[in-house]
């Protein structure tokens, strides 16, 4: 049995994966839009290798078939290269059926990791990194206190690709508020065009604990775009995306409109659906159907 320090978050696509908590919380934890790791018990800490190995052995002893492992919490890639490699090797040794290891990744996590080191991690199973770029716009990134900018995000995504890993990028719709909505969408598209990630998903920024932290960085009042504003933002994003072969998903529960396709093959169809939604021809999710 694995004992987790709750709450534990994971990407929606990792719902069948073994969640291996190699760190607790987030080492940055300053983003003004994020309340995921604000509880006292979620103060950042790296788990000891002995504890991680015990959890791997417990999973192996459970008898459940395990093909994928997700390294939690929000900042596992901040661990040193040698520690990450040791963890991946333990997984490979005790869970030989695992075909993919994945993790969240902040762009800054890769500053001190070379392409060659990332390639080594790829060889021992770590093949997919979920990168929360949130935006490609430097003004938005500065306001939300992300600690990243367009260039740092691009460098990290290029390193991932050069190492033979795959990246799954998240963009947060509405993150620029009504004030910076269109520049947020255009700059995010520019970043994605330069990076050409394998996967791209969009969520709508959700502030379940209130807007106080965002209000402070948006001149006293953060105004989330309404449904029409969010659809227009999506229209702008899609119109400016020039991707070759990126799997695109906008189906998270926070979204009003569900979109799925491959960009750029399905760009015109996706834009058509957004335009239909703007015209009121497509039903949108009701508020009670939305959530984190």
C-alpha positions in Angstrom: 0.0 0.0 0.0 1.3 3.5 -0.9 0.7 6.3 1.5 0.3 9.7 -0.3 0.6 13.2 1.1 -2.8 14.5 -0.1 -3.9 16.2 -2.3 -2.2 14.5 -5.2 -2.7 15.9 -8.7 -2.1 14.3 -12.1 -2.8 15.0 -15.8 -6.2 13.6 -16.9 -4.5 11.3 -19.3 -2.7 9.6 -16.5 -5.8 8.2 -14.8 -4.7 4.6 -15.4 -1.1 5.2 -14.3 0.7 4.3 -11.0 1.2 7.7 -9.2 4.6 7.6 -7.7 5.1 10.6 -5.3 8.8 11.3 -5.7 8.4 14.9 -4.5 5.8 16.6 -2.4 4.4 20.0 -3.5 6.1 22.4 -5.9 9.5 24.0 -5.4 8.4 27.3 -7.1 4.8 27.6 -5.8 4.5 31.3 -6.5 2.1 31.4 -9.5 -0.7 33.7 -8.6 -3.4 31.6 -10.3 -2.4 28.3 -8.7 -3.7 27.1 -5.3 -2.8 23.4 -5.8 0.0 23.2 -3.2 -0.8 26.0 -0.7 -1.7 23.7 2.2 0.8 23.3 5.0 1.4 19.6 4.4 2.2 20.3 0.7 5.4 22.3 1.5 8.0 21.2 -1.1 10.2 18.3 -0.2 12.0 15.5 -2.1 11.1 12.0 -1.0 13.9 9.7 0.1 15.0 7.0 -2.4 14.3 4.3 0.2 10.7 5.4 0.5 10.3 5.6 -3.3 11.7 2.1 -3.6 9.3 0.8 -1.0 6.4 2.3 -2.9 7.6 0.7 -6.1 7.9 -2.7 -4.4 4.4 -2.3 -2.9 3.0 -1.6 -6.4 4.8 -4.6 -7.8 3.4 -6.8 -5.0 -0.1 -5.7 -5.6 -0.4 -7.9 -8.6 -2.1 -5.2 -10.7 -0.8 -4.8 -14.2 1.2 -1.5 -14.5 2.2 -0.2 -17.8 2.6 3.5 -17.0 4.0 5.5 -14.1 3.5 9.2 -13.4 6.1 10.9 -11.2 4.3 13.3 -8.8 3.9 15.9 -7.4 4.0 19.1 -9.4 7.7 19.4 -9.7 9.5 16.0 -9.9 11.8 17.2 -12.7 13.5 19.6 -10.2 15.3 16.5 -8.9 18.9 16.1 -10.0 19.6 14.1 -13.0 21.3 11.3 -11.0 18.3 11.0 -8.7 15.8 10.9 -11.6 17.9 8.2 -13.3 18.1 6.1 -10.1 14.3 6.3 -9.7 13.7 5.3 -13.4 16.1 2.4 -13.0 14.2 1.2 -9.9 11.0 1.3 -11.9 12.6 -0.6 -14.7 14.0 -3.3 -12.3 10.9 -3.9 -10.2 8.1 -3.0 -12.7 9.4 -4.4 -16.0 6.0 -4.2 -17.6 6.1 -0.3 -17.5 6.4 1.2 -21.0 6.2 4.9 -20.2 7.2 7.1 -17.3 6.0 10.7 -17.3 6.2 13.8 -15.1 5.1 17.4 -14.8 8.0 19.8 -15.8 8.6 23.5 -15.2 10.9 25.0 -17.9 13.4 26.0 -15.2 13.7 22.3 -14.2 15.7 21.7 -17.4 18.1 24.7 -17.0 20.8 22.5 -15.5 20.0 19.3 -17.4 21.7 18.8 -20.8 20.1 17.3 -23.8 22.4 14.3 -23.3 21.2 13.8 -19.8 17.6 14.0 -20.9 18.3 11.4 -23.6 19.7 9.1 -20.9 16.5 9.5 -18.9 14.6 8.7 -22.1 16.6 5.5 -22.4 15.6 4.4 -18.9 11.9 5.1 -19.6 11.1 8.7 -18.9 9.6 9.6 -22.3 6.8 12.3 -21.7 6.9 15.6 -19.9 3.9 17.7 -19.2 5.0 21.3 -19.5 2.7 24.0 -18.0 3.7 26.9 -20.2 0.4 28.6 -19.3 1.1 31.4 -21.8 3.6 32.6 -24.4 3.1 36.2 -23.6 5.8 37.8 -21.4 3.5 40.4 -19.8 1.0 37.7 -18.8 3.8 35.4 -17.5 5.2 38.3 -15.5 1.9 39.3 -14.0 1.1 35.7 -12.9 4.6 35.4 -11.4 5.3 32.3 -13.3 9.1 32.9 -13.2 9.4 32.0 -16.8 9.2 33.9 -20.1 8.7 33.0 -23.8 12.4 32.2 -24.3 12.8 30.0 -21.3 9.8 28.0 -22.2 10.9 27.6 -25.8 14.4 26.5 -24.8 13.0 23.8 -22.5 10.6 22.5 -25.1 13.4 22.4 -27.7 15.6 20.4 -25.3 12.8 17.9 -24.7 12.4 17.3 -28.5 16.2 17.1 -29.1 16.4 14.4 -26.4 13.8 12.3 -28.1 11.2 12.8 -25.5 7.7 14.0 -26.1 6.1 17.1 -24.6 2.5 17.8 -23.7 2.0 21.5 -23.3 -0.8 23.2 -21.4 -2.1 26.7 -22.2 -4.5 28.4 -19.7 -7.3 30.2 -21.5 -8.5 33.4 -19.8 -5.2 33.8 -18.0 -4.6 37.3 -19.3 -8.1 38.3 -18.2 -10.2 40.6 -20.4 -7.3 43.0 -20.5 -4.6 40.8 -22.2 -6.8 38.2 -23.8 -5.9 38.5 -27.4 -2.1 39.1 -26.9 -2.1 36.0 -24.6 -3.7 33.9 -27.4 -1.4 35.3 -30.1 1.8 34.9 -28.2 0.8 31.4 -27.0 0.3 30.4 -30.6 3.7 31.9 -31.5 5.4 29.8 -28.8 3.6 26.6 -29.9 4.6 27.2 -33.6 8.2 27.5 -32.6 8.2 24.5 -30.3 5.9 22.1 -32.3 5.0 19.9 -29.3 3.5 16.5 -29.7 0.5 17.3 -27.6 -1.2 20.6 -26.8 -4.1 21.0 -24.4 -6.1 24.1 -23.3 -7.9 24.6 -20.0 -9.8 27.6 -18.7 -8.2 29.2 -15.6 -10.2 28.3 -12.5 -9.9 30.1 -9.2 -11.9 28.0 -6.6 -10.4 29.9 -3.7 -11.2 33.3 -5.1 -9.5 36.0 -7.2 -7.6 37.8 -4.5 -4.1 36.7 -5.6 -4.9 37.5 -9.2 -6.5 40.8 -8.4 -3.2 42.0 -6.9 -1.3 41.4 -10.1 -4.0 42.7 -12.4 -4.2 46.3 -11.1 -6.7 45.4 -8.3 -9.2 43.5 -10.4 -8.9 40.4 -12.4 -11.7 39.9 -14.9 -12.0 36.5 -16.5 -13.5 36.7 -20.0 -17.1 35.5 -20.3 -18.1 32.6 -22.6 -18.0 34.8 -25.7 -14.6 36.2 -24.7 -13.2 32.8 -24.1 -14.5 31.5 -27.4 -13.0 34.5 -29.2 -9.7 33.8 -27.4 -9.8 30.2 -28.6 -10.6 31.5 -32.2 -7.6 33.7 -32.0 -5.3 30.9 -30.7 -6.4 28.4 -33.4 -6.2 31.0 -36.2 -2.6 31.7 -35.3 -1.5 28.1 -34.7 0.7 26.7 -37.5 1.4 23.2 -36.3 2.5 20.2 -38.3 1.4 17.2 -36.3 0.2 18.1 -32.8 -2.6 16.2 -31.0 -4.8 19.0 -29.7 -7.3 18.6 -26.9 -9.6 21.1 -25.3 -11.8 18.7 -23.4 -10.9 19.3 -19.8 -14.0 19.9 -17.5 -13.1 23.5 -17.2 -13.8 24.2 -20.9 -17.2 25.3 -22.1 -16.6 23.9 -25.6 -15.1 20.5 -26.2 -12.5 20.4 -29.1 -10.4 17.4 -30.3 -8.2 17.0 -33.3 -4.8 17.0 -34.9 -3.2 20.3 -35.9 -2.8 21.4 -38.5 -4.9 18.7 -40.3 -8.1 19.6 -38.5 -7.5 23.3 -38.1 -10.4 24.4 -40.4 -12.9 22.0 -38.8 -11.9 23.1 -35.3 -12.2 26.8 -36.2 -15.6 26.1 -37.8 -16.8 24.6 -34.6 -15.6 27.5 -32.6 -17.3 29.9 -35.0 -20.5 28.0 -34.7 -20.3 28.2 -30.9 -19.8 31.9 -31.1 -23.0 32.1 -33.2 -24.9 30.1 -30.7 -25.2 27.0 -32.9 -23.3 24.6 -30.7 -24.4 23.8 -27.1 -21.9 24.7 -24.4 -21.3 23.1 -21.0 -23.4 24.5 -18.3 -21.7 25.8 -15.2 -22.6 22.8 -13.1 -20.9 20.6 -15.7 -17.6 22.4 -15.4 -14.9 22.0 -12.7 -11.3 21.2 -12.0 
